[in-house]
Amino acid sequence: MQKGCTACHGANAQGNRALNAPALAGLEATYVLRQLQNFKLQNRGHHAQDLTGKIMIGSAQVLKDEDMQAIAEYLSQLPLLSHKSTIAGNPQKGKELFTVCASCHGEQGLGNKDLNAPPLAGLQDWYIVSQLEKFKSGIRGGDAEKEPIGITMPPMAQTLADKKASHDVAQYILSLNHEDRELYEKNPGKQVFTAGPEKKRAEHKIPYHQVDFLHDVPLRVIARFGKTKLSIRDVMSLKNGSVCVFDKSVGEPIDIVIGGKVMARGEIVIVNERFGVRLSVTVYLNPVLPSERYLILLTHVMHTETLKYSFASDNTSGICPEVMKRISEANSGFYPAYGNDELTQKVCNYFREIFDTDCDVFFVFNGTAANSLSLAGLCQSYNSVVCHKLAHIETDECGAPEFFSNGAKLLTTDGKNGKLEYGQTEDIISKRQDIHYPVPKVISITQSTEVGTVYSPDEIKQLALLAKNYNMYLHMDGTRFANALAFYGCQPAELSWRCGVDVLCLGGTKNGMPYGEAVIFFNKKPAEYFAYRCKQSGQLASKMRYISAGWLGLLENDTWLNNARKSNEMARYLRDRLPVYDGLEIISLWNRMRCLLKSRKKPLKN
């Protein structure tokens, strides 16, 4: 050690940043030995741009095997050093990004000998950044033949969007307690590999940065295992030239079956910002040794395609996993019927908590029932409902509001961007007051509107004041209320009852539910006999717990708002990325997830 290493790494192996020499004190002996051997064989440091690596090659080539062993043992006996921060970074953001690293190196950065993953806790921040950048650029880990272990690192490093992200990760690693690492070195058997097969998918969160929008994109992938990327230990058992085909979403578990035999298990991961250019699969090569996890880079991707999507309506989509989980959990045991179960009471109280008021909550199967029955509860047969000419209750509910109210008439008016305007609305309300004309009793607005716009709190308050002046109710068709709420970023109460809304029909089907809308009466007077209307119209579910359970999954952890934010983002993404085709024009894309396109005679290709 004294003869060659101290000149750069220091007498106490404390490192020297000016010479790009990292601290070596306390490093794991097997890791140090492996690196020295790699330098000696020129498996590491061989890249033309790796200047420090070339220095190490020269130093290692003069060492005998016993010398390398002695150096490794000596360094491992030195106490770990506490390093000061030398670069700017956000450790909190780094913690989120470190999830990728933790799959091999452990949540505390203590390493995993079974995976040849060294400890990271105790490393200097500048050195971590320098190595991440080398892996990203291919200076390290770019040759599978020379670096069968290092080849797993470039895809991981490429999940970091930029150098700032590398700084954030380095700062988080610097914050890890190196005393835990010393304890681990003495008691390696007590290390828990948290990324094993028992880890639940919900806990396995991998940030994809620039490809967030691909998280739920189902892929049909036909990939050939390429020879140049398969020198990882034991991976050759998959056979060069083997082809695997699978239909899965990003993040979903997969089985790779070759010749009728399951050769690997893992999940699909996208590791760079370009769609379908590079995919990787984390696999278990040997079911008997599930702790052995490897990254296989499928660079020979012969074909990828997205499964067919329907942009016609969110009615064509599936159920969000949080909802499905709660419904599945409710499918056990026996519960009282017709809404007298604990889940229904719990979710009703949840609504009261979310909206910060005492309100009456009812559940029906769909939006037509929610709107029609609530309007019937607000009107008599001789009343009328004022709404926009594009309102769903006017254009898409088959006369149901009129039917269930025994004849209450819909009075429509116009307004810019699908919204009712104060002046025009008052004109139609005050148009006639004689015995021959239905008495206006309800103003109905849609939030978000049929063309994607949203009413501001002030606009709602103006219409509520108008309704109050004429002794009317304010009804809100909130099929996509969550999208409006996500757009404004305010509390639910600020966009509903505090603005003067009497009844809100809150949509679940358009936000991840299989069925089930909530009718929320902030004004409890017209709700007095509403339960009977539900029963009479066939909307009282005997097994109400399944609707309630779904709503519980949607409301918990703000899933309903997260879904809405995502759909809003996707609308903007579609607007910004949709190629310009001849005859194709976006005619409406406002504040939420609704994109209307001009129709064309010929279908678009691709």
N, C-alpha and C positions, 0 to 999 in steps of 0.2 A: 504493500500500500504506500509506504513511504517513498519508494523508488519512483513511481510513475503517476499515481493518482492524485496525490496531494497538490501538485503544481497547479491543477485546475480546480479540483473539488475541495481543497482546503485540508488543513492538518486534522481537523475533526470531522471531515466529510460534510461540512456545513454548506458547501456549494458556493458558486461565484457567478452571479448573474451577468457580470460584465464579460465573462468568458463563455456564457451560455452553458455553464456547468451546474447541473442540479445538485441539491443536497442528496447524499447517499446514506446518511446515518439512519440506522434502524430499518432499512429496507429488507424485505423478506429474502432469505438466502437463496431459495430456489429461483426466485425471479431474477436476482442479480446474476446468478450463474448462467441462467438461460440467455440473458441479454449479452453477457460477455462472450458466450459461445456463438451467438448469432453475429456479433461484431467480428469475431475471429474468422468465421466462415463467410463473411460478407453477405450474410442473409439480411442483416440490418445495416443501414448506412451506405448501401450500394447505389442509391439514387444520385444522379449527377448534382442535384441541388441540395443534397444533405451534407453541408459542409462540416458540421459538428460530428455527424456520423462517420465521415471519412477520417477525422482525427481519432475517433474511437477505434476504427478498424486498425489503424496503425498501432495504437496502444495495445489492443487485445492480441494482435498477431505475435507479439513477443512473449506472451504469457503461455506457460505450460498449463496443462489441465489441473495439476495440483495447485498451481498458483491461483488460478481462477476460483477454485474451491475454497482456498484459504481466504482470499479477499471477500468472497461472498459471506463466509462464516463470520469474519471479522466485522463487516459492516452491519450484519444483522444483530450483533451484540452491542452496538453503540446505541445510546438512548435516542429516541425520537426527538426531533427538534420542533419547537413551536415557531411558526413562521409568521411574519407580519404581512399585511396586505400591501401589495406593490402596484396593483392595477385597480381601476374603477370597475365596479360591477354591482349588481343587485342580487344578494344571496337568496331573497325570497323567490324571485323569478328563476334563479338557478335551481332552487329546490324542485320546482315543477319540471324543469327540463331534465333534471337528474334522474327522473323516473326511468328514462331509457337506459342510463348507465347502471341503475340499481338492479336491472334484470340479471346482470352478471356479477357486478362488483358489490352487490348488497346495498341495502338501504342506508347503512352507515358508512359505506365505502370501505368495508373491511376486507373485501376481496373474497374469492372463492377458489380454493386450490383445485377442486375437481374440474373447474372450467379454465384453469390457468389464467384466472383473472386476478391481477395483483391488487393489493390494498391501494386505495387512493387517498385515504385520510392521512394527513401529514405531509403531502406533497406541496411544493411551492406553487402559488397561483400562476406566476409567469410561465413556469415549466408546463403546467397543465395546458395553458392556452397554446403554447408553442407546439405541443404534441398533437393537440386537436387539429390545429391548422395543417400540420404535416399529414395527418390522416385524411383530412378533407381534400387536400390537393393531390394525394396519391404518393407523396414522398415516402410515407410509411404505409405499409399494408397494401401496396399496389401490386405485389407479385405473389400470387398464391403458392407458387412453387418454393419460393424462398421464405415466405412468412405465412405458414399455414394457420397460425393463431392470429397474427396481426391482420389477416385478411378480413376478419370479422369487424374490425374497427371503422373503416371508411364509411360504411352505410350508417353506422351509429353517429359518427361525427357530422355527416351530412344532414342529420335531422336538425342541426343547429343552423338557424337561418343566416347568421352573420357572426362577425367577430365579437360583437357585443354580447350575443348569446353565449359564446365561449367564455367571455369574461364573467358572466353571471354564474355559469356552472362552476368556474374556478373559485369564485368567491364563496359559493355554497360549500364546496369541498373543503376549502380552507377553514370554514366554520365548524367542521365536524370534529368531534372530540378525539384527539389522537391517543388519549389514555384508553379509550375503548379498544383501539387497535392493539395496544400493548397487551391488554387482557386477552384479546382474541389470539394473539400469537402464542400465548401460554396455554390457551384452552380452545384450540381450533375445533374440537368436537362439539362445542356448544354453539357454534355459529348456525343460525337458521337461514337457509336459503329461501328467502321470501318469494322468489319468482318461480317456485316449483309448480307442478301441475295442480296442487291443491289451491292455488291462488285463484280467487274468484275473478271473473272477467271485469266486474264492476270496479275492482280495485286496480286493474291493470290499465292505467291511463297513460297513453303515449302521445306527447305533443307532436304534431306534424307541421306546425308553423304555416308555411305558405300553401299547404295542401289541406287545410282544415275542411274545405268544402267537399273533399273526397271521402270523408269519414264514412258516410252511409251509401256510397256509390257501389252497387253490386257489380262485381267484375266477373267476366268469364275469361279465364286466363288459360292459354295453352303455352307452356314454357318447356324448353329443353334444358336439362342440366348440362351446362357447358364444361368442357374439360379444364379450361384454364382456371376456373373458379372452384374446383372441387378437390383440392389437395388437403382440405381439412381432415384431421384424423378420423378415419372410419367412414367418411362421407362417400368414398368411392364405392361402398357397398350398394349405393343407389344406382350404379352402373352409368357410365358415360353414354350420353345420347338418349337416356330414358326421357319419356315425355309424360308430363302430368297435366291433367285437366281438372279444373274445379270451378264451381259456381259459388262464390262467397262474397260477403261484404268485407271491406277493410276492417281488420280487428277481430273478425270471426275466426273461431278455431277450425282447423282443417285436418284431414287425414290425407297423406300422400300415398296412394296405392299404386304399386308397380308390380306387374305380374300377379295380380290378385292378392298381394301381401301388403299390409300396412308397413311402410318403411319409415315413415316419419309422422310426427304430429306437431302441430304448432298453430301459427296464425299468420294471416296476410298482413304485411306492413308496407307502406309506401315510404321510401326513404329519400326521395328528392322531389323537387317542385314540378317536375314534368310528368304529366299524366301518362302512365303506362310505359315509361322509358325504363325504369328499373324497379323491380319488385324483390322483396326478400321474404323468406319464411323462417321463423324460429322453430326449430324442430327438436324432438327427442329422438335421438338415433337408436337408443336401446331402451325398450320399455322396462327392462330390469334395472337400468340405471337412469331414472328420470331426472336426476340432477344434471346430467350432461346435456347442455343446451348449446346449440350452435346456430350461427346465422349463415344461411346459404343464399348467395346472391344469384338470382336468376337473370343473368345478363342476356341470355339467348331467348328473349321473349319473342315467340313467333307470332303471337296474335293476342290482342286484348280487345274486348268490346264491352260496353255497358249493356246491361239487360234493358229491355224495352221499358221506357218511362212514359207515363201519361201526364201531360201538363194540362189536361182538361179541367181537373178539379182535385182538391185534396180529398174528396170522397173516394178516390181510387187508391189512396195510400193505405199502408198497414197501421198497426197499433204500436204506439211507442213502448219500449221495453219496460219502463217504470209502471205503466198502466197494466201491461200484461202480467207483470210480477205480482201486483196487488190482487188482480183478479184470480190468478192461480192460487195465491195464498188463501183467498176467501172460499176456494172450492174444497173445503175440508170441514167436516163436522156438520152440525145442524144449527140453524139460526131462525129466529122468529121471522115470519113472512110479512109482506106488504109494508116494508120500511120500518118495522118495529125492532130491527136488529141494532146491535152496538155500532157497526160500521156506519150505518146511515146516520145515527145520532152524532157520531164522531165527525163525519165529514160536514154535516150541517153546522156544527159548532166551529169547524175549521173555516167555513165560509164567513161566519160571523166575526171570527178573529181577523181574517184577511181584509174584510171590508170595514172592520172597526165599527160595527153597529149591530144592534139586535134586529134581525130580519127573518122572514119566513122563507124557507127553502123547500122547493119541490123538484122532483125529477120526472122527466118524461123521456120518451124514446128518441125523438128527433126535433129538428128546428121548426118544422111546420106545426107540430103539436104545441111546442113552447109558445110560439107567436100567437097561434089561433086561440088557444085556451086562455092565455093571459089577456088578450084583447077582449075576449068574451067576458072575462071577469071584470073588465073595466067599463064595458058598454052594455046598454040595453038595445033591444032590437031597433029602436027608433033613433039611435045615436049614429055618429059617423066618426071615422078615423082619418086624420089628415096625414098624408105621407108623400114622399117623393115619387114621381112617376116611374122611377127605376127601382123602387123598393121591392124587396123580395116578396113581401106580403101581397103586393099588387101583381107582380109578374110571374111568380113561380110557386104559388101555393094553392092553385086550383080552386080558388074561392073558399078555402077553408076558414079564413077569418070571418067571412060573411055567414058561412054555414053554422059555425059553432056559436056565433053571437045572435043567431036567429034573424039575420038580415041587416046588421049594422053595415052602413055603406062606407066604402073607401073613397075619400076625396083626394085626388092627386094634384100636385103642383110641380112646377119646375124649379130648378136651382142649379147654380154652377157647380161643377165637379161632384154631382150626385148628392149634394147637401141641401137641406131645407134652408131657406133664407127668411129672416124675421118678417120683412115686409110682405113678401108673397104669401107666406103662411098666414099672416093676420088677415090679408085680403080674402083668402078663401074661407077663413073662420067666420069673418063678419059679413060675408057675401049676402046671406039671407038669414032671417031670424023668424020667418013666418011658420005657421003650422004645417005647411006643405013641404017643408025641407027638413032633412034629418039634423038633429042637434049635434054639433061637433063636441066630442067628449074626450078624444085622445089625440095627442100628437105623437106619431111614431117615427123614430129616426133609426138608422142603421149605423152601427159603429163596429168596425170600419165599414165604409159604404160599399156599394156594389161596384164602384169603379176604383176602389183602393184608397180613397181619401179618408181623412179622419176629422171628426169634430173636435175642436179645441175645447177646453173647459169653459172658456168665456162664451163660445157659441152655444154650448149646451145650456148654460145659465140663462142666456137670452131667450131661448125657446122655452125653458122651464118657467121663466117669468111670464111669458106670453100665455102659457097654459094656465098658470095660476090666475091671471087676469080674467080669463074666460071660464074659470071653474072646470078646467080640463086636467087630465093626467098626462104625464110624459112617459112614454113607453120606449125602451131601447132594445132593438134587435141586436144583441151582442154576439152573434155567431162567431165573429172574429174580434171580439172585444180585447182579447189578449194581445193581438197585433197592435192595436191602437195604444194599449197600455205600454207595450214594449217600446213603441215609437216615442212616446212622451216621457217615459221613465219616471212616472209619478205613481203614487199609491192608488190602489183600485177605488178607494172612496173619492179621490179627487176627480175622477172621471165618471162618477156615477151619482150616488145619492147626495153628496155634498154639492153637486151641480143642479140638483132638483129632480133627478130621475126617480120615478115611482116604482117601476118594474124593469128588471133587467133579465133578458133571456140569454144566458151565458152559454156559449157554444163549447161543446166537448168533442164532437165528432170531427170538427175541422182542426183539431189540435191534438190528435193522438188517441182519442177514445174510439172504441168500436161502435158505440151508440151511447145515448144518454146526454140530454141537455139539462141544465139547471135553470129553473125559473125562480128568481129571487125577488121577493116583494119587500122593498124598503118601506113602502107605505103599506102597513099591515091590514088596513081596513078592507080593501078589496080582496084580500086573501082569505077572508073568513070561511068561505065555502069552496075554495079552490080545489081542495082535496076531492070533493065530490065530483067536480068537473073532470078531474083526472080519471076517476073511477068510471064515470059514465061514458067517457070517450075511449076507454080501453087503454089508458096510459098508466094505470097503476100496476107496476110490476110485482108479481107475487114474490119473486126472488130478487128483491130490490138490492140486496147486498152486492150483487155483481156490478150494478151501476155505481153504487156508492164506493166500492173498492177501487174501481177505475178512477173515479174522481180523486180519491185519496192519493193514488199514485201520481196523478197529474198535478195536484196542488203541493205535495211534499217537495221540499227542496227547490221550490219555484220552477218545477219542470214545465208547467204551462207557459210561463214567461220565457223560459229558455227556448222552448219550441217556437214560440212566436218570434223571438229575436232571430232565430236561425232562418225562419221563413222570410222575414224582412230582408235579411242579408242576402238570401238567395235570389230574391226579386231584384235587388240592386246588382247582384253579380250577373244575372241574366241580362239586365239592361246594358251593363257595361261590356259584357263579353260576347253578346249575340252577334254573329257576323252579319254584315250588311248584305242582304240578298235583294235581288231585283223584285220589287213588288211587296217586300216585307217591311212593315213599319210598326213600331211600338206606339200605340195611340193612347195608352194609359198605363202609367206606372207611377203611383203617388207615394204614399207614406207607408205602405205595408205590402205584404206578399200578394200582389195581384197584378199580373201583366197581361194586358189585352193586346192582341195583334190583329191587324187588318187581315181579312180573309183573302185568299188568292185562289185562282182557278186551278193552278198546277201545284202539286205537293212539292215541298222542298226535298232535295236529295241530301243524304247523309245527315 
